[in-house]
Structure formats: C-alpha cells, structure tokens
Amino acid sequence: MAIYNPFIPHENRCEREKVVHFHELVKDMKVLVATDKPFAKAAVDGIRKIVEGAGYELALLEKYTEEAQLLAAVADANALIIRSDKVTPAVVDAAKKLKIVVRAGAGYDNVDLPSATAKGIVVMNTPGQNSNAVAELAIGMMIFMARNKFQPGTGSEIQGKTLGIHAYGNVGRLVALKGKSLGMSVYAYDPFVTDKAVYERDGVVAVDSVEELYAKSQYLSLNIPATEQTKKSIGQKLLMSMPKGATVVNTARKEVMDEDGLLAALLEREDLKYATDIAAGNQAELDEKAGARVFATSKKMGAETGEANINAGLAAANQIVDFFKTGNTRFQVNK
C-alpha cells in the first residue's frame, strides 16, 4: 500500500501549500524515544540536541516494563524512535498522531509493518550504523569458539581457514574484510548482489549457491534477515555439508535457523560448532546435548557498543528531522 507523504517534492502550487499547512500543524511536534533498553547518555544528549534544535519536543520513555506504558506515552507522539522495542498493532492504534517510526538499527521485524502501513505511518531503519559493532562481534565469536571458549586445552587459529559470508550487506562485507585481514580465504553468497565485481573489489570469491557456500566454509557468518523466505532455511542438510570442524556464527536472527535441524546436525556431527547472538528457542537443550560446542550471548550484543549506540540514535533523530523538513524517505522499509 502506498504511503502518503506530504513532502514528496512537486512543482505545482497545491503540493507546496500542503507542505506549508503540514508544517503549521506540527510546529509543536513531539518525538518520543521509547527504549526499554536505553540509549547511552551521550546518544540521548545527541538526540536531544538534534530534535530540540529543529524546534521539536523530545520525550523519553526508558526502562519501561509494560506495553501499557508505551501505549500511554505514544498517544500524542508525532514521531517514535525505538531499539528492539515492539511496535505492535496496539501501539499503532494508540498512536493517533504518529507519522514516522525509526528503528535505531538494521533489523525491523519488531515493527508490525502492515498495521503501520494501513495508518499511513512511515517506518524506517538506520542501516549501517551498527554494522561494525556486529561484524567485530562475529569475528570475536569465531576466535572464541576456535580457542575452546578460552578454556584450557589446545585450540586452533582462524588464519588460513575459509570464511563464508551468507548475505553481503553492510555487516557481511565488514566481516569479509576483517576475515581477509586475519588471513582467511573468503567466499560469499547473496542472491541480491549479483555483480561479481562487488566481491572482487574486496578480494572475496562469489559462489553460485547457498549449498556451495556452506560446503566450502570452515567458518560461516550468517547475516540474513528473517523473512518468509528465510525463516527456518538453515537446517540439518546445509550444516551437514560443511567441512570437518566447521563453526556457524549467527549475528542475524534466531528465526532463520531450523532449530530442530540444528540440534540434529550437532548430535550427528560432534565436530560442528554453533555460536549465536540470539539464543535459540531450544538453547537449553542445545547446551545440554552439545555442551562446549555451542554458545549464546545472554542477550543480543551485536549493537552493544558505545559507538554503535550513539551512531544509531543520532541517525534516527536526523532521519526524523529530515523527513519532516524535506520529505526524505530514503530508508523507508514499508513502501
């Protein structure tokens, strides 16, 4: 469904008058930052400077514990910035004045896009702002698993090993470059990046199928989003095809894993390892049955650096201001 945006530039007088009228309506506009896991103080200070500098009011809802608190806070908000907070149909329904939601981060599956679209609310993400933090975590988890979680015993080095990149977006490319700098041979597969020159410039070998990628990869960085096409797409068959001693690192979404297939592969192949930034639904069973060969962070840590926290927050604030002042919808995800 098309989103009506009064700021799409037109040359005729009627459209210019719409813009002027809308600015009159939102001169007392409120931007709500709703984060049960708050931004760093430096990020909040930066967001405040951007929002108030544009002449808008900033409201904060931090460390809230119930959706009812968010429903009350969003009732008179014109714009909303969130992190991993859920924007449900109930939130959309309560937000009578809401024009835009910006998810400070790349993933946006915590926003109910159909309900937002139905009410003409623009939804954006902030791609690239957390990418380096996530890529560093992926490499760190590879080393962590290669060195037996830093427990006594003989580990291995990642230099000289093959690294597969499943999805060559902002994070995938950075993982590839960091792997290259550590002496790894890097392969990549992304059906949406078909120009092989993109990979060649980075010294990365493009493969023709996801099956080929897994068969070549001693380490696999999983970066795909959770969509209807990708959910439960990584399962026993792909994992069983990997080289001896292979490690899969998932900094994307748990939903892309076929968790029953993952468990079956780990039980059948005692050399396989799995590290994830998003605990599996059956994580307790994985821990019990695969032991030291699996690892999950206690909470999603990919974007948990001071730098990423600030970058994403400031980007979200700037995108909101730009949207209201110029109509820029470059990062809109519900077109």
C-alpha positions in Angstrom: 0.0 0.0 0.0 1.4 3.4 -0.9 2.3 5.7 1.9 1.1 9.3 1.6 4.0 11.6 2.2 3.1 15.3 2.0 6.7 16.2 1.5 7.3 14.5 -1.8 8.5 17.5 -3.9 6.2 18.7 -6.6 6.4 21.8 -8.6 2.7 22.7 -8.5 1.3 25.2 -6.0 -1.2 22.9 -4.4 1.5 20.5 -3.3 3.6 23.3 -1.9 0.6 24.5 0.1 0.2 21.1 1.6 3.8 21.2 2.9 3.3 24.6 4.4 0.0 23.6 6.0 1.5 20.4 7.5 4.5 22.4 9.0 1.9 24.6 10.7 0.2 21.6 12.1 3.4 20.1 13.5 5.2 23.1 14.9 4.5 21.7 18.4 5.6 18.2 17.3 6.7 15.6 19.8 9.4 13.0 19.2 9.2 10.1 21.6 12.3 7.9 22.3 10.9 4.6 23.8 13.6 2.2 24.9 13.2 -0.5 27.5 17.0 -0.9 26.9 18.0 2.8 27.0 20.5 4.5 24.7 23.8 5.7 26.3 23.6 9.1 27.8 25.8 10.5 25.1 23.3 9.2 22.5 20.3 10.7 24.3 22.1 14.0 24.6 22.9 14.0 20.9 19.3 13.1 20.0 18.0 15.9 22.2 20.3 18.4 20.5 19.1 17.3 17.1 15.4 17.2 17.9 15.2 20.3 20.0 17.5 22.1 17.6 14.8 21.5 14.9 12.2 23.1 17.2 10.6 19.9 18.3 9.9 18.5 21.8 11.7 15.4 22.9 10.1 12.9 25.3 11.8 9.9 26.9 10.3 6.6 28.0 13.2 4.4 29.3 13.3 1.1 31.1 9.5 0.6 30.8 8.2 -2.8 31.9 4.7 -3.0 30.4 3.2 -2.2 26.9 0.6 -0.1 28.7 3.3 2.4 29.5 4.3 2.6 25.8 0.6 2.9 24.8 0.2 5.9 27.0 3.4 7.6 26.0 2.9 7.3 22.3 -0.7 8.6 22.3 0.4 12.2 21.4 3.7 11.5 19.7 4.3 12.5 16.1 7.5 10.5 15.7 8.9 7.5 17.5 12.4 6.2 17.9 12.9 2.6 19.2 15.6 0.0 19.5 14.4 -3.6 20.0 11.1 -2.4 21.4 8.0 -3.9 19.8 5.6 -1.7 17.8 2.5 -3.9 17.8 -0.9 -3.2 16.2 -2.0 -2.0 19.7 0.8 0.6 19.7 -0.1 1.8 16.2 -3.7 2.1 17.2 -2.8 4.1 20.3 -0.6 6.5 18.4 -3.2 8.8 17.0 -0.8 11.4 15.7 2.1 9.2 14.7 3.7 9.9 11.2 7.0 8.1 11.4 8.7 5.3 13.4 12.5 4.9 13.2 14.1 1.7 14.4 17.6 2.5 15.5 19.3 -0.4 13.9 19.1 -2.5 10.8 16.5 -5.1 11.6 12.9 -4.0 11.8 10.9 -7.2 12.4 9.9 -5.8 15.8 7.6 -3.3 14.0 4.3 -4.5 12.7 4.5 -3.2 9.2 1.0 -4.0 7.9 -0.7 -2.0 10.7 1.7 0.9 10.3 1.2 0.9 6.6 -2.5 0.8 6.9 -2.4 4.0 9.0 0.0 5.8 6.7 2.9 5.7 9.1 6.4 5.7 7.5 8.7 3.1 9.1 12.5 3.4 8.7 15.6 1.7 9.9 19.2 3.0 10.2 21.2 0.6 8.1 25.0 0.6 8.6 25.1 2.4 11.9 25.6 -0.8 13.9 27.4 -2.8 11.3 31.0 -2.5 12.5 29.9 -3.5 16.0 28.1 -6.6 14.8 31.0 -7.5 12.4 33.5 -7.3 15.3 31.3 -9.5 17.4 31.1 -12.1 14.7 34.9 -12.3 14.3 35.3 -12.3 18.1 32.9 -15.2 18.4 34.8 -17.2 15.8 38.0 -16.7 17.7 36.2 -17.5 21.0 35.0 -20.8 19.6 38.3 -21.7 17.9 40.0 -21.3 21.3 37.6 -23.5 23.2 35.8 -20.6 24.8 39.1 -19.6 26.4 39.1 -22.8 28.5 42.3 -24.9 29.0 43.1 -27.1 26.0 44.5 -26.9 22.5 42.5 -24.7 20.2 43.1 -23.5 16.6 43.7 -20.4 14.7 41.4 -18.8 12.2 44.2 -17.7 9.9 44.3 -19.8 6.8 40.7 -21.0 7.2 37.8 -20.5 4.8 35.2 -18.0 5.8 31.7 -18.0 4.2 29.6 -14.8 4.2 25.8 -15.6 3.9 24.4 -12.2 2.7 26.8 -9.5 1.6 25.2 -6.4 3.1 26.8 -3.9 5.4 27.6 -6.4 8.1 28.6 -9.2 5.8 31.0 -7.1 3.8 32.7 -5.9 7.0 33.0 -9.4 8.3 34.6 -10.4 5.0 37.1 -7.6 5.1 38.1 -8.3 8.7 38.4 -12.0 7.9 40.6 -11.1 4.9 42.8 -9.0 7.2 43.3 -12.0 9.5 44.4 -14.2 6.7 41.2 -16.1 5.9 40.0 -17.1 2.4 36.6 -15.5 2.0 33.6 -16.7 0.0 30.2 -15.1 -0.2 26.7 -15.7 -1.4 23.9 -13.1 -1.8 21.2 -13.5 -4.4 20.6 -9.8 -4.2 24.2 -8.8 -5.0 24.7 -10.3 -8.5 27.5 -8.1 -9.7 30.7 -10.2 -9.1 32.8 -7.1 -9.4 31.4 -6.0 -6.0 33.0 -9.1 -4.4 36.2 -9.0 -6.5 37.0 -5.4 -5.3 37.1 -6.8 -1.8 39.1 -9.9 -2.7 36.1 -12.1 -2.0 35.1 -15.1 -4.2 31.4 -15.1 -5.1 29.8 -18.6 -5.2 26.7 -19.5 -7.1 24.5 -21.1 -4.5 24.0 -21.3 -0.7 24.8 -25.0 -0.9 28.2 -24.3 -2.4 28.9 -21.6 0.3 28.2 -24.0 3.2 30.2 -26.8 1.6 33.3 -24.5 1.4 33.1 -22.7 4.7 35.0 -23.7 7.8 33.6 -20.6 9.4 30.2 -19.3 8.3 28.9 -15.8 9.2 25.1 -15.8 9.0 23.8 -12.3 8.2 20.4 -12.9 6.5 17.2 -11.1 7.7 14.2 -13.1 9.0 11.7 -13.1 6.1 9.0 -15.5 5.0 11.6 -16.9 2.6 14.5 -17.2 5.1 12.8 -18.4 8.3 14.0 -21.9 9.2 16.0 -22.0 6.0 19.3 -23.1 7.7 18.9 -26.6 8.8 20.4 -30.1 9.0 21.1 -30.6 5.3 23.2 -27.4 4.9 25.0 -27.9 8.2 25.9 -31.5 7.5 27.5 -30.4 4.2 30.1 -28.2 6.0 33.8 -29.1 6.3 35.0 -31.0 9.4 35.3 -28.8 12.4 33.1 -26.1 10.9 31.6 -23.2 13.0 28.5 -21.3 12.2 28.2 -17.8 13.8 24.7 -16.2 13.8 24.5 -12.5 14.5 21.3 -12.1 12.5 18.0 -13.6 13.8 17.2 -16.9 15.5 14.2 -17.4 13.3 16.4 -18.2 10.2 17.6 -21.4 11.9 15.7 -24.6 11.7 16.4 -25.3 15.4 15.4 -29.0 15.3 17.7 -29.4 12.3 20.5 -27.6 14.1 20.2 -29.9 17.1 20.1 -33.0 14.8 23.2 -31.8 13.0 25.1 -31.1 16.2 24.2 -34.6 17.5 25.3 -36.3 14.3 28.4 -34.3 13.8 30.4 -34.0 17.0 32.9 -31.7 15.3 30.3 -28.9 14.4 30.0 -25.8 16.5 27.4 -23.1 16.7 27.7 -19.6 18.2 24.8 -17.2 18.3 24.0 -13.6 19.4 20.3 -14.7 19.7 19.6 -17.6 22.0 17.7 -20.4 20.2 14.3 -21.4 21.4 15.8 -24.8 22.3 19.0 -23.3 23.7 18.8 -25.2 27.0 18.6 -28.4 25.1 21.5 -27.4 22.8 23.6 -26.5 25.8 22.8 -29.8 27.5 23.4 -32.1 24.5 26.2 -30.2 22.6 28.0 -28.7 25.6 31.1 -26.7 24.7 30.3 -26.8 21.0 27.5 -24.2 21.4 27.4 -20.7 22.7 24.8 -18.0 23.0 25.1 -14.5 24.4 22.9 -13.7 27.4 21.2 -11.0 25.4 21.6 -9.6 21.9 25.0 -7.9 22.0 25.7 -7.1 18.3 24.9 -3.4 18.7 26.0 -3.1 22.3 29.0 -0.7 21.9 29.1 2.9 22.8 29.9 3.9 19.3 27.1 1.9 17.7 24.7 3.2 20.3 25.5 6.8 19.5 25.6 6.3 15.8 22.2 4.6 15.5 20.5 7.1 17.9 21.8 10.1 16.1 20.9 8.7 12.7 17.4 8.0 13.8 17.0 11.6 15.0 18.4 13.1 11.9 16.2 10.9 9.7 13.1 12.1 11.5 14.1 15.8 11.2 14.9 15.3 7.5 11.6 13.6 6.9 9.5 16.4 8.4 11.6 19.2 6.9 12.3 17.8 3.4 10.2 14.6 3.0 13.2 12.4 2.7 12.1 8.7 2.9 15.3 7.1 1.7 15.4 4.5 4.5 11.7 3.7 4.4 11.0 -0.1 4.7 7.3 -0.2 4.2 7.0 1.2 0.7 
